[in-house]
Amino acid sequence: MGTSALLRPLAGLWSLFGALALLAALFSFSLGEGHLAGLFLASAMLAGVPGLMILTATRGMAVTASAVDAVLLALVAWSTTPAFAALPFYLSGYFTQGDAFFEAYSAVTTTGAILLPAEELPRSLVLWRALLSWMGGYATLMLAAAIFAALDKDLPAIRRSSLLTIRPDNVFSHLRLAAQRIGLLYFVITAAAGIALMFAGQELFSASVLAMGAISTGGYAPFSGSLLEPLGVTGTTFVALTCLVGALNISLFWDALRDKTALVDPDLSGLAALVGGVAVLFYISEPENPLRHATDALFVISTAGYSTVSQLSAAPLAAVFAALIGGAAASTTGGVKISRILMLWKRMGTELAVLADPSSVAPVKFRDRAAPDRSLLSVWSYVLAFAAVLGFGAIVLTIAGAAFEQAFGAVAAALANAGPLFQSLAPEQSWTDLSAAARTWLIPVMILGRLEVLAALTAIGALLMRR
């Protein structure tokens, strides 16, 4: 893929971001904060004008790309677009330059790590964070449709679906149709969640922020602390259900519209087992109200990081590792993804079967498809790369002055794109406790987590080889 062909889809993303910033400017007027509209307009111009100019200059150009080229495009997109989003944070005067970048990258990668609580910010900036997270969630789903489905074409970790179908020689062949289908599903689910929250007693602003924060699993809310007291049981239930939807494979909903058997999927049973297991650990640590613990477990595994009434310090290690696993492939969650863990679990079972009977042949099957050894090797490579980034990042943050336990929790939360989890692991702990240098180091960790580590390392390797 040439440079001009690389720039065209990137320019399309910048133009889309510019439109989102214009929408934020209109919202600032409706919220009675028109003095902030100029900040969003500046951000819209900074991204939208170059984007539209490039789109005009490359009109009619055929864009083709291999999976590796598309991963490189994704790396460039996730590295540049949040920089435009940082402008309103910085110009508003509420954040330093470095903190503005941290907030922007955290929002677009759906990490949800915040430096200032919602109560200390204008509502326009609170909504801006949720909008960025919502856009990042949509971009994550498109990443799965265009890239991960190509990289994992021989691996049954991502379910076969017309929504995630591409040509091996051109991963953009199906992208426009996938973008329309995914966009429609994503918007309808978000709108339904927002309307449900309004019926539960929330005003339009709060319902919108919560709906966008839940479906993108960014964990954003218009208030600080737990959900149960301000939302009540009904509102908290709606948020939890929206997080559950965000944690599931987006193609599952598309396929279920035509074939209800699509709902019989190993991701669903795996997610239920993981939520149940973490809930049991939470209950053992704090024996009260198992339904609340199940809800908190769902919030952790979806990497949204919300909590019902208390912090998760009763079982912090369980929460961290559950978030590192995450939800289903082709979802908005972070983490390794549960389908990969299920495949490794099946692999362990076959190895035990062979040990019991060395003459037996026990192939690994997942979703009624055989998983060849080379595909399982890629899963192991991904898990090891994930662990390597986690360990190396914790060491870097420790050198930057953080205690090791704090550094490990911060890197795990950033890598799993589960920012609110870090604040829930210990009483009074927040991202501001880390030094500015440590927070800067966490920005590439967020990007690596959003690009699922191995894909990002593949793109970096391809870029270095071309140079």
C-alpha positions as CSV (number, residue, x, y, z in Angstrom):
1,M,0.0,0.0,0.0
2,G,1.5,3.3,-1.1
3,T,1.6,6.5,1.0
4,S,-1.3,8.1,-0.9
5,A,-3.4,5.0,-0.4
6,L,-2.5,5.0,3.3
7,L,-3.5,8.7,3.7
8,R,-7.0,8.4,2.2
9,P,-8.5,6.1,4.9
10,L,-6.6,8.1,7.5
11,A,-8.0,11.3,6.2
12,G,-11.5,9.8,6.3
13,L,-11.0,9.1,10.0
14,W,-9.8,12.6,10.6
15,S,-12.8,14.0,8.8
16,L,-15.1,11.9,10.9
17,F,-13.4,13.1,14.0
18,G,-13.9,16.7,12.8
19,A,-17.6,16.1,12.4
20,L,-17.7,14.7,16.0
21,A,-15.9,17.9,17.3
22,L,-18.5,20.0,15.5
23,L,-21.2,18.0,17.2
24,A,-19.5,18.7,20.5
25,A,-19.5,22.4,19.8
26,L,-23.2,22.3,19.2
27,F,-23.7,20.4,22.5
28,S,-21.7,23.0,24.4
29,F,-24.3,25.6,23.3
30,S,-27.2,23.4,24.3
31,L,-25.5,22.9,27.7
32,G,-25.2,26.7,28.3
33,E,-21.4,26.6,27.9
34,G,-21.1,28.4,24.5
35,H,-17.7,29.9,25.6
36,L,-16.2,26.4,25.1
37,A,-17.6,25.9,21.6
38,G,-14.6,27.6,20.0
39,L,-12.3,25.0,21.6
40,F,-14.2,22.2,19.8
41,L,-14.3,24.2,16.6
42,A,-10.5,24.5,16.7
43,S,-10.2,20.8,17.2
44,A,-12.6,20.2,14.3
45,M,-10.6,22.5,12.0
46,L,-7.3,21.0,13.0
47,A,-8.4,17.5,12.0
48,G,-11.2,18.1,9.6
49,V,-9.5,20.5,7.2
50,P,-6.5,18.4,6.4
51,G,-8.7,15.3,6.2
52,L,-11.1,16.9,3.7
53,M,-8.2,18.2,1.6
54,I,-6.6,14.8,1.4
55,L,-9.9,13.1,0.5
56,T,-10.4,15.7,-2.3
57,A,-6.9,15.2,-3.6
58,T,-7.2,11.4,-3.7
59,R,-10.8,11.2,-5.0
60,G,-11.3,8.2,-7.2
61,M,-8.2,6.5,-6.0
62,A,-8.6,2.7,-5.4
63,V,-7.4,1.8,-1.9
64,T,-6.2,-1.7,-1.4
65,A,-4.3,-3.1,1.6
66,S,-3.0,-6.3,3.1
67,A,-3.7,-7.1,6.7
68,V,-0.2,-5.9,7.8
69,D,-0.7,-2.6,5.8
70,A,-4.1,-2.2,7.6
71,V,-2.5,-2.8,11.0
72,L,0.1,-0.1,10.2
73,L,-2.7,2.3,9.3
74,A,-4.5,1.5,12.6
75,L,-1.3,2.2,14.5
76,V,-0.9,5.6,12.8
77,A,-4.6,6.4,13.3
78,W,-4.6,5.6,17.0
79,S,-1.3,7.5,17.5
80,T,-2.4,10.7,15.8
81,T,-6.2,11.1,16.2
82,P,-6.3,11.5,20.0
83,A,-3.7,14.3,19.7
84,F,-6.5,16.4,18.0
85,A,-8.8,15.4,20.8
86,A,-6.5,16.8,23.4
87,L,-6.9,20.4,22.2
88,P,-10.2,21.2,24.1
89,F,-8.9,19.7,27.3
90,Y,-5.7,21.9,27.2
91,L,-7.2,25.1,25.9
92,S,-10.0,25.0,28.6
93,G,-7.3,25.5,31.2
94,Y,-8.3,22.5,33.3
95,F,-5.4,20.4,32.2
96,T,-1.7,20.8,31.6
97,Q,-0.5,19.9,28.1
98,G,0.7,16.4,29.2
99,D,-2.5,15.8,31.2
100,A,-4.6,16.8,28.2
101,F,-2.9,14.2,26.0
102,F,-3.3,11.6,28.7
103,E,-7.1,12.3,29.0
104,A,-7.5,12.3,25.2
105,Y,-5.6,9.0,24.6
106,S,-7.4,7.4,27.5
107,A,-10.8,8.4,26.1
108,V,-10.2,7.4,22.5
109,T,-8.7,4.0,23.5
110,T,-11.7,3.5,25.8
111,T,-9.4,3.1,28.7
112,G,-11.4,5.6,30.9
113,A,-8.5,6.7,33.1
114,I,-9.4,10.2,34.3
115,L,-7.4,12.9,36.1
116,L,-10.2,15.2,37.2
117,P,-13.6,13.9,38.4
118,A,-16.7,15.0,36.5
119,E,-17.8,17.3,39.2
120,E,-14.8,19.5,38.7
121,L,-15.2,19.9,34.9
122,P,-17.7,21.7,32.7
123,R,-20.4,19.4,31.4
124,S,-19.1,20.0,27.8
125,L,-15.8,18.4,28.7
126,V,-17.5,15.5,30.5
127,L,-19.6,14.9,27.4
128,W,-16.5,15.2,25.2
129,R,-14.8,12.4,27.1
130,A,-17.8,10.2,26.6
131,L,-18.1,11.1,22.9
132,L,-14.4,10.3,22.3
133,S,-14.8,6.9,24.1
134,W,-17.9,6.2,22.0
135,M,-16.0,7.0,18.8
136,G,-13.1,4.8,20.1
137,G,-15.5,1.9,20.7
138,Y,-16.8,2.2,17.1
139,A,-13.3,2.4,15.8
140,T,-12.4,-0.7,17.8
141,L,-15.2,-2.7,16.2
142,M,-14.1,-1.5,12.8
143,L,-10.6,-2.6,13.7
144,A,-11.9,-6.1,14.3
145,A,-13.9,-6.1,11.1
146,A,-11.1,-4.9,8.9
147,I,-7.9,-6.2,10.5
148,F,-8.3,-8.8,13.2
149,A,-10.6,-10.9,11.1
150,A,-7.8,-10.9,8.4
151,L,-5.0,-11.6,10.8
152,D,-7.0,-14.4,12.5
153,K,-8.5,-15.8,9.2
154,D,-7.3,-19.4,10.1
155,L,-8.1,-19.0,13.8
156,P,-11.7,-19.7,15.0
157,A,-11.3,-17.1,17.8
158,I,-13.4,-14.6,15.8
159,R,-16.7,-16.2,14.8
160,R,-17.4,-16.5,11.0
161,S,-19.9,-13.9,10.0
162,S,-21.0,-11.9,7.0
163,L,-20.3,-8.8,9.1
164,L,-16.6,-9.8,9.4
165,T,-15.9,-11.0,5.9
166,I,-12.9,-9.7,3.9
167,R,-10.8,-10.6,0.9
168,P,-7.3,-11.7,2.0
169,D,-5.6,-9.5,-0.7
170,N,-7.6,-6.4,0.3
171,V,-9.0,-6.0,3.9
172,F,-10.8,-2.8,2.8
173,S,-13.0,-4.8,0.3
174,H,-15.8,-5.2,2.8
175,L,-15.1,-2.2,5.0
176,R,-17.7,0.2,3.8
177,L,-20.6,-2.3,4.2
178,A,-19.2,-3.4,7.5
179,A,-19.0,0.2,8.7
180,Q,-22.6,0.8,7.8
181,R,-23.9,-2.3,9.5
182,I,-21.7,-1.9,12.6
183,G,-22.6,1.8,12.8
184,L,-26.3,1.1,12.7
185,L,-26.1,-1.6,15.4
186,Y,-23.8,0.5,17.6
187,F,-26.0,3.6,17.3
188,V,-29.3,1.7,17.9
189,I,-27.9,0.0,21.0
190,T,-26.5,3.3,22.4
191,A,-29.8,5.0,21.8
192,A,-31.8,2.2,23.4
193,A,-29.5,2.3,26.5
194,G,-29.9,6.1,26.7
195,I,-33.7,5.9,26.5
196,A,-33.8,3.1,29.1
197,L,-31.7,5.2,31.5
198,M,-34.0,8.2,31.0
199,F,-37.0,6.0,31.9
200,A,-35.0,5.0,35.0
201,G,-35.0,8.7,36.0
202,Q,-31.9,10.1,34.5
203,E,-31.8,13.4,32.6
204,L,-30.7,13.4,29.0
205,F,-27.2,14.5,29.7
206,S,-26.5,11.9,32.4
207,A,-28.2,9.2,30.3
208,S,-26.2,10.0,27.2
209,V,-22.8,10.0,29.1
210,L,-23.6,6.7,30.8
211,A,-24.9,5.0,27.6
212,M,-21.8,6.0,25.6
213,G,-19.5,5.1,28.5
214,A,-21.1,1.7,28.9
215,I,-21.4,0.5,25.3
216,S,-17.8,1.6,24.6
217,T,-16.8,0.0,27.9
218,G,-14.9,3.2,28.6
219,G,-16.6,3.5,32.1
220,Y,-17.4,7.2,31.9
221,A,-20.1,8.7,34.1
222,P,-21.3,12.2,34.9
223,F,-20.5,11.7,38.6
224,S,-17.7,10.1,40.7
225,G,-18.0,7.0,42.7
226,S,-20.3,4.0,42.6
227,L,-23.5,3.7,40.5
228,L,-26.1,2.3,42.9
229,E,-26.8,5.4,45.0
230,P,-27.2,7.9,42.1
231,L,-28.8,5.5,39.7
232,G,-30.8,3.1,41.8
233,V,-31.2,-0.6,41.1
234,T,-33.0,-0.1,37.8
235,G,-30.5,2.4,36.4
236,T,-27.5,0.3,37.5
237,T,-29.1,-2.8,35.9
238,F,-29.4,-0.9,32.6
239,V,-25.8,0.1,32.7
240,A,-24.7,-3.4,33.5
241,L,-26.8,-4.8,30.6
242,T,-25.2,-2.2,28.2
243,C,-21.7,-3.2,29.4
244,L,-22.6,-6.9,28.7
245,V,-23.7,-6.0,25.2
246,G,-20.4,-4.1,24.7
247,A,-18.5,-7.2,26.0
248,L,-20.0,-9.5,23.3
249,N,-19.0,-10.0,19.7
250,I,-20.7,-7.4,17.6
251,S,-21.3,-9.9,14.8
252,L,-23.4,-12.0,17.3
253,F,-26.2,-9.4,17.2
254,W,-26.1,-9.1,13.4
255,D,-26.2,-12.9,12.9
256,A,-28.9,-13.4,15.6
257,L,-31.3,-11.2,13.6
258,R,-31.3,-13.9,10.9
259,D,-30.5,-17.1,12.8
260,K,-31.2,-17.5,16.5
261,T,-28.8,-20.5,16.7
262,A,-26.0,-17.8,16.6
263,L,-26.7,-17.2,20.3
264,V,-25.3,-20.7,21.1
265,D,-21.7,-19.4,21.1
266,P,-18.8,-20.4,23.3
267,D,-18.1,-16.8,24.1
268,L,-21.4,-16.5,25.9
269,S,-20.8,-19.6,28.0
270,G,-17.2,-18.5,28.7
271,L,-18.2,-15.1,29.7
272,A,-20.9,-16.4,32.0
273,A,-18.4,-18.8,33.6
274,L,-15.8,-16.0,34.1
275,V,-18.4,-13.6,35.6
276,G,-19.6,-16.4,37.9
277,G,-16.0,-17.3,39.0
278,V,-15.0,-13.7,39.8
279,A,-18.3,-13.1,41.6
280,V,-17.7,-16.1,43.8
281,L,-14.2,-14.8,44.6
282,F,-15.7,-11.4,45.5
283,Y,-18.3,-13.1,47.6
284,I,-15.7,-15.1,49.5
285,S,-13.8,-12.0,50.2
286,E,-16.9,-10.1,51.3
287,P,-19.9,-12.4,52.0
288,E,-22.9,-10.2,51.2
289,N,-25.3,-9.6,48.4
290,P,-24.1,-12.1,45.7
291,L,-26.1,-10.2,43.0
292,R,-24.1,-7.1,43.6
293,H,-20.8,-9.1,43.4
294,A,-22.0,-10.6,40.1
295,T,-22.7,-7.1,38.7
296,D,-19.3,-5.9,39.9
297,A,-17.7,-8.9,38.2
298,L,-19.4,-8.1,34.9
299,F,-18.2,-4.5,35.2
300,V,-14.6,-5.8,35.7
301,I,-14.6,-8.3,32.9
302,S,-16.2,-5.9,30.4
303,T,-13.2,-3.6,31.3
304,A,-15.7,-0.7,31.9
305,G,-14.6,-0.6,35.6
306,Y,-17.8,0.7,37.1
307,S,-18.7,-0.5,40.6
308,T,-22.0,-0.8,42.5
309,V,-21.5,0.4,46.0
310,S,-17.9,-0.1,47.0
311,Q,-14.4,-0.5,45.8
312,L,-13.1,-3.8,44.6
313,S,-10.2,-4.0,47.1
314,A,-11.7,-7.1,48.6
315,A,-10.3,-9.2,45.8
316,P,-8.0,-6.9,43.8
317,L,-5.8,-9.6,42.2
318,A,-8.9,-11.4,40.9
319,A,-10.2,-8.1,39.4
320,V,-6.9,-7.3,37.7
321,F,-6.6,-10.7,36.0
322,A,-10.2,-10.9,35.1
323,A,-9.9,-7.5,33.3
324,L,-6.7,-8.7,31.6
325,I,-8.8,-11.5,30.1
326,G,-11.6,-9.2,29.0
327,G,-14.7,-9.9,26.9
328,A,-15.3,-11.5,23.5
329,A,-13.3,-10.9,20.4
330,A,-14.7,-8.2,18.1
331,S,-16.1,-6.4,21.1
332,T,-15.3,-3.0,22.6
333,T,-13.6,-4.5,25.7
334,G,-9.8,-4.7,26.2
335,G,-7.8,-7.6,27.4
336,V,-6.6,-10.8,25.8
337,K,-10.2,-11.8,24.9
338,I,-12.0,-14.8,26.4
339,S,-12.1,-16.8,23.1
340,R,-8.4,-17.0,23.1
341,I,-8.3,-18.2,26.7
342,L,-11.0,-20.9,25.9
343,M,-8.8,-22.1,23.0
344,L,-5.8,-22.5,25.3
345,W,-8.1,-24.3,27.8
346,K,-9.1,-26.7,25.1
347,R,-5.5,-27.2,24.1
348,M,-4.6,-28.0,27.7
349,G,-7.4,-30.7,27.6
350,T,-6.0,-32.3,24.5
351,E,-2.5,-32.4,25.9
352,L,-3.8,-34.1,29.1
353,A,-5.7,-36.6,26.8
354,V,-2.5,-37.4,24.9
355,L,-0.5,-37.9,28.2
356,A,-3.2,-40.4,29.3
357,D,-3.0,-42.2,26.0
358,P,0.1,-41.4,24.0
359,S,-1.3,-43.2,20.9
360,S,-4.4,-41.1,20.8
361,V,-5.0,-38.2,18.4
362,A,-6.9,-35.3,20.0
363,P,-7.2,-32.2,17.7
364,V,-8.3,-28.9,19.1
365,K,-11.7,-27.9,17.8
366,F,-13.4,-24.5,18.5
367,R,-16.7,-23.4,17.1
368,D,-16.8,-26.7,15.2
369,R,-13.6,-25.8,13.4
370,A,-10.2,-27.4,13.7
371,A,-7.5,-25.1,15.1
372,P,-4.2,-25.9,13.5
373,D,-1.0,-25.8,15.5
374,R,0.3,-22.7,13.8
375,S,-2.9,-20.8,14.8
376,L,-2.6,-21.9,18.4
377,L,1.1,-20.8,18.3
378,S,-0.2,-17.3,17.4
379,V,-2.5,-17.4,20.4
380,W,0.4,-18.3,22.7
381,S,2.5,-15.6,21.1
382,Y,-0.2,-13.0,21.8
383,V,-0.5,-14.0,25.4
384,L,3.3,-13.9,25.9
385,A,3.5,-10.6,24.2
386,F,0.7,-9.3,26.4
387,A,2.6,-10.6,29.5
388,A,5.9,-9.1,28.3
389,V,4.4,-5.6,27.9
390,L,2.8,-5.9,31.3
391,G,6.0,-6.8,33.0
392,F,8.2,-4.4,31.1
393,G,5.7,-1.6,31.7
394,A,5.6,-2.2,35.4
395,I,9.4,-2.0,35.6
396,V,9.4,1.3,33.7
397,L,6.8,2.8,36.0
398,T,8.7,1.6,39.0
399,I,11.8,3.3,37.7
400,A,9.7,6.4,37.2
401,G,9.0,6.5,40.9
402,A,5.8,4.4,41.5
403,A,5.6,1.6,44.0
404,F,5.7,-1.8,42.3
405,E,2.1,-2.7,43.3
406,Q,0.9,0.6,42.1
407,A,2.9,0.3,38.9
408,F,1.6,-3.2,38.1
409,G,-2.0,-2.1,38.7
410,A,-1.6,1.0,36.5
411,V,0.0,-0.9,33.6
412,A,-2.6,-3.7,33.9
413,A,-5.4,-1.2,33.8
414,A,-3.9,0.7,30.9
415,L,-3.1,-2.5,28.9
416,A,-6.6,-3.9,29.5
417,N,-8.1,-0.5,28.7
418,A,-9.9,-0.6,32.1
419,G,-8.8,2.7,33.6
420,P,-11.5,3.0,36.4
421,L,-10.3,-0.4,37.7
422,F,-7.0,1.3,38.9
423,Q,-8.9,3.7,41.1
424,S,-11.0,0.9,42.6
425,L,-8.1,-1.3,43.6
426,A,-7.1,0.7,46.7
427,P,-8.9,3.3,48.8
428,E,-8.2,6.9,47.6
429,Q,-5.9,5.7,44.8
430,S,-6.1,7.8,41.6
431,W,-4.2,8.4,38.4
432,T,-2.9,11.7,39.7
433,D,-0.8,9.8,42.2
434,L,1.5,8.8,39.4
435,S,4.1,11.2,38.2
436,A,3.7,13.1,34.9
437,A,6.5,10.9,33.4
438,A,4.7,7.7,34.4
439,R,1.4,8.8,32.9
440,T,3.3,9.7,29.6
441,W,4.7,6.2,29.5
442,L,1.2,4.8,29.9
443,I,-0.1,6.4,26.7
444,P,1.7,3.9,24.4
445,V,0.5,1.1,26.7
446,M,-3.1,2.1,26.1
447,I,-2.5,2.1,22.4
448,L,-0.8,-1.3,22.5
449,G,-3.8,-2.7,24.5
450,R,-6.3,-1.2,22.1
451,L,-4.4,-2.8,19.1
452,E,-4.1,-6.1,21.0
453,V,-0.3,-5.8,21.4
454,L,0.7,-8.4,18.8
455,A,-0.9,-6.5,16.0
456,A,0.7,-3.3,17.1
457,L,4.1,-5.0,17.3
458,T,3.6,-6.4,13.9
459,A,2.9,-3.0,12.5
460,I,6.0,-1.5,14.2
461,G,8.1,-4.4,12.8
462,A,6.7,-3.8,9.3
463,L,7.4,-0.1,9.5
464,L,11.0,-0.7,10.6
465,M,11.6,-3.3,7.8
466,R,10.3,-0.8,5.2
467,R,12.7,1.8,6.5
